[in-house]
Amino acid sequence: QKRNRAITARRQHLKSVMLQIAATELEKEESRRESEKQNYLSEHCPPLHIPGSMSEVQELCKQLHAKIDAAEEEKYDMEVKVQKSSKELEDMNQKLFDLRGKFKRPPLRRVRMSADAMLKALLGSKHKVCMDLRANLKQVKKEDTEKERDLRDVGDWRKNIEEKSGMEGRKKMFESES
């Protein structure tokens, strides 16, 4: 247990030393950033002195507007360059996929859609297409032929066989022949 306590105490001591070192490093980093910011501002932004006469103020405003315009142009140029390079990257990625033969397949969802809605989506709303297939069918009336009437009249085949078997059946056969 003494050993475990010693190890734990050592670990806590090392941890506290590491935290102290990290805190001093963070302070140094913060002071370095602040000094860099001050240096940049002193180089690029000279101290502003406001003139007393109206013509000098107008001249100062014109100079500031010219600087703002130049900065906006620069910003616009940078945005265009970024858009152009991102488009080139997309094209290169597409060519890479094409060369490898692996294509990105978008995840597809199942959509329940009627045939009318599908044709409307494909052909546009100008075309009115009706997929009611039964409406376009021709109606045909069924004619009763003699064979069908005979088949209906005969009815069950078992009765027909029983009638023809035996003497009654033979008698009927001879009567129908003569």
CNS distance restraints for C-alpha pairs under 8 A (distance, minus, plus):
assign (resid   1 and name CA) (resid   5 and name CA) 6.14 0.50 0.50
assign (resid   2 and name CA) (resid   6 and name CA) 6.15 0.50 0.50
assign (resid   3 and name CA) (resid   7 and name CA) 6.15 0.50 0.50
assign (resid   4 and name CA) (resid   8 and name CA) 6.10 0.50 0.50
assign (resid   5 and name CA) (resid   9 and name CA) 6.01 0.50 0.50
assign (resid   6 and name CA) (resid  10 and name CA) 6.05 0.50 0.50
assign (resid   7 and name CA) (resid  11 and name CA) 6.06 0.50 0.50
assign (resid   8 and name CA) (resid  12 and name CA) 6.19 0.50 0.50
assign (resid   9 and name CA) (resid  13 and name CA) 6.14 0.50 0.50
assign (resid  10 and name CA) (resid  14 and name CA) 6.17 0.50 0.50
assign (resid  11 and name CA) (resid  15 and name CA) 6.09 0.50 0.50
assign (resid  12 and name CA) (resid  16 and name CA) 6.16 0.50 0.50
assign (resid  13 and name CA) (resid  17 and name CA) 6.25 0.50 0.50
assign (resid  14 and name CA) (resid  18 and name CA) 6.11 0.50 0.50
assign (resid  15 and name CA) (resid  19 and name CA) 6.22 0.50 0.50
assign (resid  16 and name CA) (resid  20 and name CA) 6.24 0.50 0.50
assign (resid  17 and name CA) (resid  21 and name CA) 6.25 0.50 0.50
assign (resid  18 and name CA) (resid  22 and name CA) 6.12 0.50 0.50
assign (resid  19 and name CA) (resid  23 and name CA) 6.12 0.50 0.50
assign (resid  20 and name CA) (resid  24 and name CA) 6.34 0.50 0.50
assign (resid  21 and name CA) (resid  25 and name CA) 6.20 0.50 0.50
assign (resid  22 and name CA) (resid  26 and name CA) 6.17 0.50 0.50
assign (resid  23 and name CA) (resid  27 and name CA) 6.35 0.50 0.50
assign (resid  24 and name CA) (resid  28 and name CA) 6.23 0.50 0.50
assign (resid  25 and name CA) (resid  29 and name CA) 6.13 0.50 0.50
assign (resid  26 and name CA) (resid  30 and name CA) 6.16 0.50 0.50
assign (resid  27 and name CA) (resid  31 and name CA) 6.22 0.50 0.50
assign (resid  28 and name CA) (resid  32 and name CA) 6.08 0.50 0.50
assign (resid  29 and name CA) (resid  33 and name CA) 6.21 0.50 0.50
assign (resid  30 and name CA) (resid  34 and name CA) 6.25 0.50 0.50
assign (resid  31 and name CA) (resid  35 and name CA) 6.22 0.50 0.50
assign (resid  32 and name CA) (resid  36 and name CA) 6.21 0.50 0.50
assign (resid  33 and name CA) (resid  37 and name CA) 6.13 0.50 0.50
assign (resid  34 and name CA) (resid  38 and name CA) 6.27 0.50 0.50
assign (resid  35 and name CA) (resid  39 and name CA) 6.17 0.50 0.50
assign (resid  36 and name CA) (resid  40 and name CA) 6.15 0.50 0.50
assign (resid  37 and name CA) (resid  41 and name CA) 6.17 0.50 0.50
assign (resid  38 and name CA) (resid  42 and name CA) 6.10 0.50 0.50
assign (resid  39 and name CA) (resid  43 and name CA) 6.24 0.50 0.50
assign (resid  40 and name CA) (resid  44 and name CA) 6.07 0.50 0.50
assign (resid  40 and name CA) (resid  45 and name CA) 7.94 0.50 0.50
assign (resid  41 and name CA) (resid  45 and name CA) 5.18 0.50 0.50
assign (resid  41 and name CA) (resid  46 and name CA) 7.63 0.50 0.50
assign (resid  42 and name CA) (resid  46 and name CA) 6.01 0.50 0.50
assign (resid  42 and name CA) (resid  47 and name CA) 7.80 0.50 0.50
assign (resid  50 and name CA) (resid  57 and name CA) 7.12 0.50 0.50
assign (resid  51 and name CA) (resid  56 and name CA) 5.87 0.50 0.50
assign (resid  51 and name CA) (resid  57 and name CA) 5.98 0.50 0.50
assign (resid  52 and name CA) (resid  56 and name CA) 7.23 0.50 0.50
assign (resid  52 and name CA) (resid  57 and name CA) 7.41 0.50 0.50
assign (resid  53 and name CA) (resid  57 and name CA) 6.50 0.50 0.50
assign (resid  54 and name CA) (resid  58 and name CA) 6.24 0.50 0.50
assign (resid  55 and name CA) (resid  59 and name CA) 6.18 0.50 0.50
assign (resid  56 and name CA) (resid  60 and name CA) 6.17 0.50 0.50
assign (resid  57 and name CA) (resid  61 and name CA) 6.21 0.50 0.50
assign (resid  58 and name CA) (resid  62 and name CA) 6.24 0.50 0.50
assign (resid  59 and name CA) (resid  63 and name CA) 6.31 0.50 0.50
assign (resid  60 and name CA) (resid  64 and name CA) 6.20 0.50 0.50
assign (resid  61 and name CA) (resid  65 and name CA) 6.10 0.50 0.50
assign (resid  62 and name CA) (resid  66 and name CA) 6.16 0.50 0.50
assign (resid  63 and name CA) (resid  67 and name CA) 6.30 0.50 0.50
assign (resid  64 and name CA) (resid  68 and name CA) 6.15 0.50 0.50
assign (resid  65 and name CA) (resid  69 and name CA) 6.10 0.50 0.50
assign (resid  66 and name CA) (resid  70 and name CA) 6.23 0.50 0.50
assign (resid  67 and name CA) (resid  71 and name CA) 6.17 0.50 0.50
assign (resid  68 and name CA) (resid  72 and name CA) 6.15 0.50 0.50
assign (resid  69 and name CA) (resid  73 and name CA) 6.17 0.50 0.50
assign (resid  70 and name CA) (resid  74 and name CA) 6.20 0.50 0.50
assign (resid  71 and name CA) (resid  75 and name CA) 6.14 0.50 0.50
assign (resid  72 and name CA) (resid  76 and name CA) 6.11 0.50 0.50
assign (resid  73 and name CA) (resid  77 and name CA) 6.13 0.50 0.50
assign (resid  74 and name CA) (resid  78 and name CA) 6.21 0.50 0.50
assign (resid  75 and name CA) (resid  79 and name CA) 6.26 0.50 0.50
assign (resid  76 and name CA) (resid  80 and name CA) 6.25 0.50 0.50
assign (resid  77 and name CA) (resid  81 and name CA) 6.22 0.50 0.50
assign (resid  78 and name CA) (resid  82 and name CA) 6.18 0.50 0.50
assign (resid  79 and name CA) (resid  83 and name CA) 6.18 0.50 0.50
assign (resid  80 and name CA) (resid  84 and name CA) 6.07 0.50 0.50
assign (resid  81 and name CA) (resid  85 and name CA) 6.09 0.50 0.50
assign (resid  82 and name CA) (resid  86 and name CA) 6.09 0.50 0.50
assign (resid  83 and name CA) (resid  87 and name CA) 6.16 0.50 0.50
assign (resid  84 and name CA) (resid  88 and name CA) 6.23 0.50 0.50
assign (resid  85 and name CA) (resid  89 and name CA) 6.13 0.50 0.50
assign (resid  86 and name CA) (resid  90 and name CA) 6.28 0.50 0.50
assign (resid  87 and name CA) (resid  91 and name CA) 6.27 0.50 0.50
assign (resid  88 and name CA) (resid  92 and name CA) 6.10 0.50 0.50
assign (resid  89 and name CA) (resid  93 and name CA) 6.11 0.50 0.50
assign (resid  90 and name CA) (resid  94 and name CA) 6.18 0.50 0.50
assign (resid  91 and name CA) (resid  95 and name CA) 6.20 0.50 0.50
assign (resid  92 and name CA) (resid  96 and name CA) 6.07 0.50 0.50
assign (resid  93 and name CA) (resid  97 and name CA) 6.24 0.50 0.50
assign (resid  94 and name CA) (resid  98 and name CA) 6.18 0.50 0.50
assign (resid  95 and name CA) (resid  99 and name CA) 6.08 0.50 0.50
assign (resid  96 and name CA) (resid 100 and name CA) 6.17 0.50 0.50
assign (resid  97 and name CA) (resid 101 and name CA) 6.03 0.50 0.50
assign (resid  97 and name CA) (resid 102 and name CA) 5.46 0.50 0.50
assign (resid  97 and name CA) (resid 103 and name CA) 5.89 0.50 0.50
assign (resid  97 and name CA) (resid 104 and name CA) 7.84 0.50 0.50
assign (resid  98 and name CA) (resid 102 and name CA) 6.63 0.50 0.50
assign (resid  98 and name CA) (resid 103 and name CA) 6.86 0.50 0.50
assign (resid 113 and name CA) (resid 117 and name CA) 6.13 0.50 0.50
assign (resid 113 and name CA) (resid 118 and name CA) 6.30 0.50 0.50
assign (resid 114 and name CA) (resid 118 and name CA) 6.20 0.50 0.50
assign (resid 115 and name CA) (resid 119 and name CA) 6.16 0.50 0.50
assign (resid 115 and name CA) (resid 131 and name CA) 6.44 0.50 0.50
assign (resid 116 and name CA) (resid 120 and name CA) 6.09 0.50 0.50
assign (resid 116 and name CA) (resid 129 and name CA) 6.60 0.50 0.50
assign (resid 116 and name CA) (resid 130 and name CA) 6.06 0.50 0.50
assign (resid 116 and name CA) (resid 131 and name CA) 5.75 0.50 0.50
assign (resid 117 and name CA) (resid 121 and name CA) 6.09 0.50 0.50
assign (resid 118 and name CA) (resid 122 and name CA) 6.18 0.50 0.50
assign (resid 119 and name CA) (resid 123 and name CA) 5.78 0.50 0.50
assign (resid 119 and name CA) (resid 124 and name CA) 7.74 0.50 0.50
assign (resid 119 and name CA) (resid 129 and name CA) 6.96 0.50 0.50
assign (resid 120 and name CA) (resid 124 and name CA) 5.19 0.50 0.50
assign (resid 120 and name CA) (resid 125 and name CA) 5.76 0.50 0.50
assign (resid 120 and name CA) (resid 127 and name CA) 6.91 0.50 0.50
assign (resid 120 and name CA) (resid 128 and name CA) 7.14 0.50 0.50
assign (resid 120 and name CA) (resid 129 and name CA) 7.07 0.50 0.50
assign (resid 121 and name CA) (resid 125 and name CA) 7.25 0.50 0.50
assign (resid 123 and name CA) (resid 127 and name CA) 6.32 0.50 0.50
assign (resid 132 and name CA) (resid 136 and name CA) 7.32 0.50 0.50
assign (resid 133 and name CA) (resid 137 and name CA) 6.88 0.50 0.50
assign (resid 144 and name CA) (resid 148 and name CA) 6.52 0.50 0.50
assign (resid 144 and name CA) (resid 149 and name CA) 6.86 0.50 0.50
assign (resid 145 and name CA) (resid 149 and name CA) 6.41 0.50 0.50
assign (resid 146 and name CA) (resid 150 and name CA) 6.09 0.50 0.50
assign (resid 147 and name CA) (resid 151 and name CA) 6.12 0.50 0.50
assign (resid 148 and name CA) (resid 152 and name CA) 6.16 0.50 0.50
assign (resid 149 and name CA) (resid 153 and name CA) 6.05 0.50 0.50
assign (resid 150 and name CA) (resid 154 and name CA) 6.03 0.50 0.50
assign (resid 151 and name CA) (resid 155 and name CA) 6.63 0.50 0.50
assign (resid 154 and name CA) (resid 160 and name CA) 6.94 0.50 0.50
assign (resid 155 and name CA) (resid 159 and name CA) 7.90 0.50 0.50
assign (resid 155 and name CA) (resid 160 and name CA) 7.98 0.50 0.50
assign (resid 156 and name CA) (resid 160 and name CA) 6.83 0.50 0.50
assign (resid 157 and name CA) (resid 161 and name CA) 6.31 0.50 0.50
assign (resid 158 and name CA) (resid 162 and name CA) 6.27 0.50 0.50
assign (resid 159 and name CA) (resid 163 and name CA) 6.19 0.50 0.50
assign (resid 160 and name CA) (resid 164 and name CA) 6.41 0.50 0.50
assign (resid 161 and name CA) (resid 165 and name CA) 6.12 0.50 0.50
assign (resid 162 and name CA) (resid 166 and name CA) 7.86 0.50 0.50
assign (resid 162 and name CA) (resid 169 and name CA) 7.78 0.50 0.50
assign (resid 163 and name CA) (resid 168 and name CA) 6.78 0.50 0.50
assign (resid 163 and name CA) (resid 169 and name CA) 5.09 0.50 0.50
assign (resid 164 and name CA) (resid 168 and name CA) 6.84 0.50 0.50
assign (resid 164 and name CA) (resid 169 and name CA) 3.51 0.50 0.50
assign (resid 164 and name CA) (resid 170 and name CA) 6.29 0.50 0.50
assign (resid 164 and name CA) (resid 172 and name CA) 7.58 0.50 0.50
assign (resid 164 and name CA) (resid 173 and name CA) 7.62 0.50 0.50
assign (resid 165 and name CA) (resid 169 and name CA) 5.15 0.50 0.50
assign (resid 165 and name CA) (resid 170 and name CA) 7.17 0.50 0.50
assign (resid 166 and name CA) (resid 170 and name CA) 6.68 0.50 0.50
assign (resid 167 and name CA) (resid 171 and name CA) 6.04 0.50 0.50
assign (resid 168 and name CA) (resid 172 and name CA) 6.22 0.50 0.50
assign (resid 169 and name CA) (resid 173 and name CA) 6.21 0.50 0.50
assign (resid 170 and name CA) (resid 174 and name CA) 6.26 0.50 0.50
assign (resid 171 and name CA) (resid 175 and name CA) 6.17 0.50 0.50
assign (resid 172 and name CA) (resid 176 and name CA) 6.05 0.50 0.50
assign (resid 173 and name CA) (resid 177 and name CA) 6.32 0.50 0.50
assign (resid 174 and name CA) (resid 178 and name CA) 6.37 0.50 0.50
